[in-house]
Amino acid sequence: MSETDTPRFKVRLPSFRDFPARLGRIGCAFLAVLVPLIFVRSCFISYVPPSEIGLRQIAFGAGKGLQKNVIESGYRRQIRGYETIRTFPRDVQILEFTNSESERSPDHRTMPAVNVPTVDGYPVLVDVTVLYRIKDPYLVVSKFGFGNTYEDSVVIRFTDATVKQFMGALKAEEFYHPSRLAKAVQMRARLAAIFKENGLELMDVLVRQYDYPDTFQALTEQKKIQDQSVLTNQALAKQAEVDTRLKQVAAEGRNLVNVKGAEFEAMMTEVGANRDLYERQKRAEADLLVKSAEASGTEAINRAMEGAGSDKLLRLRKGLALLNAIKGPIYITEDPTDVGKLMK
């Protein structure tokens, strides 16, 4: 290929002069797609947020009016001019009854505390929190229309009346007693039934705080002092009764000891008398036996002396008696058996 020959292929770069035209074409194409989408979105589609539920309201035609079917969250059909989707909050709503400024918040409605007249005549301000949500939006709209009219007609009205009904059955001092818990359970059951009748669901009702009047503390202290005085007097009376019973029991104990001691001494005296009698009887019996034996022996001796050889025995006894009567040394010069000589 010679130097004078032109190349077959050339690199062509876009010219900046063509850029506005290209940009205009792209913009027109984008608008051609976007404008119909916006039109369709605004005229035929509506968006229901996740925190809401909706009801379809048809303006004319055979199905004119509010439809009962609940519309869930997401993109839903809505033909502009023919039908409208009415939305309601589906999350838990809060209604506060309190007089404390620190507990007020812009994200929920706040009402004054419930003034509960107790059975003993003391007005108690009660702070109450009501947690609820819309369960049946069709029933709510049918009874109260659109908007938050149901709050005034159901939540505020019946909560105030029900709290006064059940909490007012207590005495002022019973708000810190287990009986308050029983009344709170009954109050919650009653409110739940009322809310259900009006298309709402009661999640919970919290009785949080009680404010007593200024005179209640002074009267309560005075009453407590009186109650303590009564209890003290009752305790003193019981103590006196116990002391009396103690003295009575002690006296009965001493009397019993004395009686038992006297009975024991009498028993010992009787035992001693029986012992002495037994000894005397046995001694008498022994003396009688001894005397009987001695008499028998004497009688036997007498009988023996009346027989043969009694004279020799008598002389022998006399000799023994004589020997026993002799004092001092005895000198034997003769036959000691010769009793005849000794008797002479």
C-alpha positions as CSV (number, residue, x, y, z in Angstrom):
1,M,0.0,0.0,0.0
2,S,1.4,3.4,-1.0
3,E,1.5,6.4,1.2
4,T,-1.0,8.2,-1.0
5,D,-3.7,5.6,-0.5
6,T,-6.4,6.4,2.1
7,P,-7.1,3.9,4.9
8,R,-10.2,1.7,4.5
9,F,-11.4,2.1,8.2
10,K,-11.5,5.3,10.2
11,V,-12.3,6.0,13.9
12,R,-15.1,8.4,14.2
13,L,-15.7,10.2,17.6
14,P,-19.0,11.7,18.5
15,S,-19.2,15.4,18.0
16,F,-20.1,17.7,20.9
17,R,-22.4,19.4,18.5
18,D,-24.7,16.3,18.5
19,F,-24.8,15.9,22.3
20,P,-27.9,18.2,23.0
21,A,-29.8,16.4,20.3
22,R,-29.0,13.0,21.8
23,L,-29.9,14.2,25.3
24,G,-33.2,15.5,24.1
25,R,-34.1,12.2,22.5
26,I,-33.3,10.3,25.6
27,G,-35.3,12.8,27.7
28,C,-38.3,12.5,25.4
29,A,-38.1,8.7,25.6
30,F,-37.9,8.8,29.4
31,L,-40.8,11.1,29.7
32,A,-42.8,9.0,27.2
33,V,-42.4,6.1,29.7
34,L,-42.6,8.0,33.0
35,V,-45.7,10.1,32.3
36,P,-48.0,7.1,31.6
37,L,-46.7,5.5,34.7
38,I,-47.4,8.5,36.8
39,F,-50.8,8.8,35.3
40,V,-51.6,5.2,36.0
41,R,-50.2,5.5,39.5
42,S,-52.3,8.6,40.3
43,C,-55.5,7.4,38.6
44,F,-55.6,3.6,39.1
45,I,-53.2,2.6,42.0
46,S,-53.1,3.6,45.7
47,Y,-50.5,2.7,48.3
48,V,-51.6,1.5,51.8
49,P,-48.7,1.8,54.3
50,P,-47.8,-1.3,56.5
51,S,-49.1,0.5,59.6
52,E,-52.6,1.0,58.1
53,I,-55.5,-1.0,56.8
54,G,-58.2,0.3,54.4
55,L,-61.8,0.0,53.2
56,R,-62.9,0.6,49.7
57,Q,-65.7,3.1,49.1
58,I,-67.4,3.1,45.7
59,A,-69.0,6.3,44.6
60,F,-71.6,5.0,42.1
61,G,-72.8,1.8,40.4
62,A,-74.3,-1.4,41.6
63,G,-71.8,-1.8,44.5
64,K,-72.1,1.8,45.7
65,G,-71.1,2.5,49.3
66,L,-68.5,1.2,51.8
67,Q,-67.3,-2.3,51.2
68,K,-66.8,-4.7,54.2
69,N,-63.7,-6.4,52.9
70,V,-60.5,-5.1,54.6
71,I,-57.7,-4.0,52.3
72,E,-54.3,-5.0,53.5
73,S,-51.1,-2.9,53.1
74,G,-49.3,-2.6,49.7
75,Y,-50.2,-1.2,46.3
76,R,-53.9,-1.6,45.6
77,R,-56.3,-0.7,42.8
78,Q,-58.1,2.6,43.1
79,I,-59.9,4.1,40.1
80,R,-59.9,7.8,40.6
81,G,-63.4,9.2,40.7
82,Y,-65.0,5.8,40.9
83,E,-63.7,4.5,44.2
84,T,-61.6,5.6,47.2
85,I,-59.6,3.7,49.7
86,R,-60.1,4.9,53.2
87,T,-57.2,4.1,55.6
88,F,-57.2,3.5,59.3
89,P,-54.3,2.9,61.7
90,R,-53.7,-0.8,62.4
91,D,-51.0,-0.5,65.1
92,V,-51.6,-0.1,68.8
93,Q,-53.0,3.3,69.8
94,I,-52.5,5.0,73.2
95,L,-54.8,7.2,75.2
96,E,-53.5,8.7,78.4
97,F,-55.5,10.0,81.4
98,T,-53.1,12.0,83.5
99,N,-52.5,15.5,85.0
100,S,-48.7,15.2,84.8
101,E,-47.1,17.4,82.1
102,S,-44.0,15.1,82.0
103,E,-46.1,12.2,80.8
104,R,-47.7,14.1,77.9
105,S,-46.5,13.3,74.4
106,P,-47.5,14.5,70.9
107,D,-47.6,11.0,69.5
108,H,-50.8,10.1,71.5
109,R,-53.8,11.8,73.0
110,T,-53.8,12.9,76.6
111,M,-56.8,13.5,78.8
112,P,-57.1,14.7,82.5
113,A,-56.8,12.1,85.2
114,V,-59.9,10.2,86.2
115,N,-61.5,11.7,89.3
116,V,-62.7,8.6,91.2
117,P,-65.1,9.2,94.2
118,T,-64.4,6.3,96.7
119,V,-67.0,4.8,99.0
120,D,-65.6,6.5,102.0
121,G,-65.9,9.9,100.4
122,Y,-62.4,10.7,99.3
123,P,-61.9,11.8,95.7
124,V,-58.8,10.0,94.2
125,L,-57.2,11.1,91.0
126,V,-56.2,8.0,89.0
127,D,-53.7,7.9,86.1
128,V,-54.9,5.4,83.5
129,T,-53.3,4.3,80.2
130,V,-55.5,2.6,77.6
131,L,-53.9,0.5,74.8
132,Y,-56.2,-0.5,71.9
133,R,-56.4,-0.9,68.2
134,I,-59.0,-1.0,65.5
135,K,-60.2,-4.5,65.0
136,D,-63.2,-4.1,62.7
137,P,-62.9,-0.8,60.7
138,Y,-66.2,-1.3,58.9
139,L,-68.1,-1.5,62.2
140,V,-66.2,1.6,63.5
141,V,-67.1,3.6,60.4
142,S,-70.7,2.4,60.4
143,K,-71.2,3.6,64.0
144,F,-68.9,6.7,64.2
145,G,-68.0,7.7,60.7
146,F,-64.5,8.5,59.4
147,G,-61.9,10.2,61.6
148,N,-61.2,9.7,65.3
149,T,-64.7,10.2,66.6
150,Y,-64.6,6.7,68.1
151,E,-62.0,8.0,70.6
152,D,-64.5,10.4,72.1
153,S,-67.5,8.1,71.8
154,V,-66.0,4.9,73.0
155,V,-62.5,5.1,74.4
156,I,-62.8,8.3,76.5
157,R,-66.4,8.0,77.4
158,F,-66.5,4.3,78.6
159,T,-63.0,4.3,80.1
160,D,-63.8,7.2,82.4
161,A,-67.2,5.7,83.4
162,T,-65.8,2.2,83.9
163,V,-62.8,3.3,86.0
164,K,-65.2,5.3,88.3
165,Q,-67.6,2.3,88.5
166,F,-65.0,-0.3,89.6
167,M,-62.3,1.7,91.3
168,G,-65.0,3.8,93.1
169,A,-66.2,0.6,94.9
170,L,-63.0,0.6,96.9
171,K,-62.0,2.6,100.0
172,A,-59.3,5.2,99.5
173,E,-56.8,3.1,101.5
174,E,-57.6,0.0,99.5
175,F,-55.9,1.3,96.3
176,Y,-52.7,-0.2,97.8
177,H,-54.5,-3.4,98.8
178,P,-54.9,-6.7,96.8
179,S,-58.6,-6.0,96.4
180,R,-57.6,-3.3,93.9
181,L,-56.1,-6.0,91.6
182,A,-59.4,-7.9,91.6
183,K,-61.3,-4.7,90.7
184,A,-58.7,-4.0,87.9
185,V,-59.3,-7.4,86.4
186,Q,-63.1,-6.9,86.4
187,M,-62.7,-3.4,84.9
188,R,-60.5,-4.7,82.1
189,A,-63.0,-7.5,81.2
190,R,-65.8,-5.0,81.1
191,L,-63.9,-2.5,78.9
192,A,-62.8,-5.3,76.5
193,A,-66.5,-6.3,76.0
194,I,-67.5,-2.7,75.3
195,F,-64.7,-2.1,72.9
196,K,-65.5,-5.4,71.0
197,E,-69.1,-4.3,70.5
198,N,-67.8,-1.1,68.8
199,G,-65.2,-2.7,66.5
200,L,-62.2,-2.0,68.8
201,E,-59.8,-4.4,70.6
202,L,-58.6,-3.6,74.0
203,M,-54.9,-4.6,74.4
204,D,-54.6,-3.5,78.0
205,V,-55.7,-0.8,80.5
206,L,-53.1,0.2,83.1
207,V,-54.0,1.9,86.4
208,R,-50.6,3.5,87.1
209,Q,-50.8,6.2,89.7
210,Y,-53.1,7.5,92.5
211,D,-53.2,11.1,93.9
212,Y,-55.0,11.6,97.2
213,P,-56.4,14.9,98.4
214,D,-54.3,16.9,100.9
215,T,-56.8,16.3,103.7
216,F,-56.6,12.6,103.3
217,Q,-53.1,12.2,104.8
218,A,-54.0,14.2,107.9
219,L,-57.3,12.2,108.4
220,T,-55.5,9.0,107.7
221,E,-52.8,9.7,110.2
222,Q,-55.4,10.6,112.8
223,K,-57.3,7.4,112.0
224,K,-54.1,5.4,112.3
225,I,-53.4,6.9,115.7
226,Q,-56.9,6.0,116.8
227,D,-56.5,2.5,115.5
228,Q,-53.2,2.1,117.2
229,S,-54.7,3.4,120.5
230,V,-57.5,0.9,120.1
231,L,-55.0,-1.9,119.3
232,T,-52.8,-0.8,122.3
233,N,-55.8,-0.9,124.7
234,Q,-56.8,-4.3,123.3
235,A,-53.3,-5.5,123.8
236,L,-53.1,-4.2,127.3
237,A,-56.5,-5.8,128.1
238,K,-55.2,-9.1,126.7
239,Q,-52.0,-8.7,128.7
240,A,-54.0,-8.1,131.9
241,E,-56.2,-11.1,131.1
242,V,-53.1,-13.2,130.6
243,D,-51.6,-11.9,133.9
244,T,-54.8,-12.8,135.7
245,R,-54.8,-16.3,134.2
246,L,-51.1,-16.7,135.1
247,K,-51.8,-15.8,138.7
248,Q,-54.8,-18.1,138.8
249,V,-52.8,-20.9,137.3
250,A,-49.9,-20.2,139.8
251,A,-52.3,-20.3,142.7
252,E,-53.9,-23.5,141.5
253,G,-50.4,-24.9,141.1
254,R,-49.5,-24.0,144.6
255,N,-52.7,-25.4,146.0
256,L,-52.1,-28.6,144.0
257,V,-48.6,-28.8,145.4
258,N,-49.9,-28.3,149.0
259,V,-52.7,-30.9,148.5
260,K,-50.3,-33.4,146.9
261,G,-47.8,-32.7,149.7
262,A,-50.4,-33.3,152.4
263,E,-51.5,-36.4,150.6
264,F,-47.9,-37.6,150.5
265,E,-47.3,-36.9,154.2
266,A,-50.5,-38.7,155.1
267,M,-49.4,-41.6,152.9
268,M,-46.0,-41.6,154.6
269,T,-47.6,-41.4,158.0
270,E,-49.9,-44.3,157.1
271,V,-46.9,-46.3,155.8
272,G,-45.0,-45.6,159.0
273,A,-47.9,-46.6,161.1
274,N,-48.3,-49.8,159.1
275,R,-44.6,-50.4,159.5
276,D,-44.7,-49.9,163.3
277,L,-47.8,-52.1,163.6
278,Y,-46.1,-54.7,161.5
279,E,-42.9,-54.6,163.6
280,R,-44.9,-54.8,166.8
281,Q,-46.9,-57.7,165.5
282,K,-43.8,-59.5,164.4
283,R,-42.0,-58.7,167.7
284,A,-45.0,-59.9,169.7
285,E,-45.2,-63.0,167.6
286,A,-41.4,-63.6,168.1
287,D,-41.7,-62.9,171.9
288,L,-44.6,-65.3,172.0
289,L,-42.6,-67.9,170.2
290,V,-39.6,-67.4,172.4
291,K,-41.7,-67.5,175.6
292,S,-43.5,-70.5,174.3
293,A,-40.1,-72.2,173.5
294,E,-38.8,-71.2,177.0
295,A,-41.9,-72.5,178.6
296,S,-41.7,-75.7,176.6
297,G,-38.0,-76.0,177.6
298,T,-38.8,-75.3,181.3
299,E,-41.6,-77.8,181.2
300,A,-39.3,-80.3,179.6
301,I,-36.6,-79.6,182.1
302,N,-39.1,-80.0,185.0
303,R,-40.3,-83.2,183.5
304,A,-36.7,-84.4,183.2
305,M,-36.0,-83.5,186.8
306,E,-39.0,-85.4,187.9
307,G,-37.6,-88.6,186.4
308,A,-34.7,-91.0,187.4
309,G,-31.4,-89.3,188.2
310,S,-32.9,-85.9,188.8
311,D,-31.3,-85.7,192.3
312,K,-27.9,-86.1,190.8
313,L,-28.7,-83.4,188.2
314,L,-29.9,-81.1,190.9
315,R,-26.7,-81.6,192.9
316,L,-24.7,-80.9,189.7
317,R,-26.5,-77.6,189.1
318,K,-26.0,-76.6,192.7
319,G,-22.3,-77.4,192.4
320,L,-22.1,-75.3,189.2
321,A,-23.9,-72.5,190.8
322,L,-21.5,-72.6,193.7
323,L,-18.5,-72.6,191.5
324,N,-19.9,-69.6,189.6
325,A,-20.4,-67.8,193.0
326,I,-16.8,-68.4,194.1
327,K,-14.5,-65.4,193.5
328,G,-10.8,-65.5,193.4
329,P,-8.5,-68.4,192.9
330,I,-9.7,-72.0,193.5
331,Y,-7.3,-74.5,194.9
332,I,-8.3,-78.1,194.2
333,T,-6.9,-80.5,196.8
334,E,-9.6,-83.1,196.5
335,D,-11.5,-84.8,193.8
336,P,-13.6,-82.1,192.1
337,T,-16.1,-84.7,191.1
338,D,-16.8,-85.5,194.7
339,V,-19.8,-83.3,195.0
340,G,-20.8,-84.7,198.4
341,K,-17.8,-83.4,200.1
342,L,-18.1,-80.0,198.3
343,M,-21.7,-79.7,199.6
344,K,-20.6,-80.4,203.1
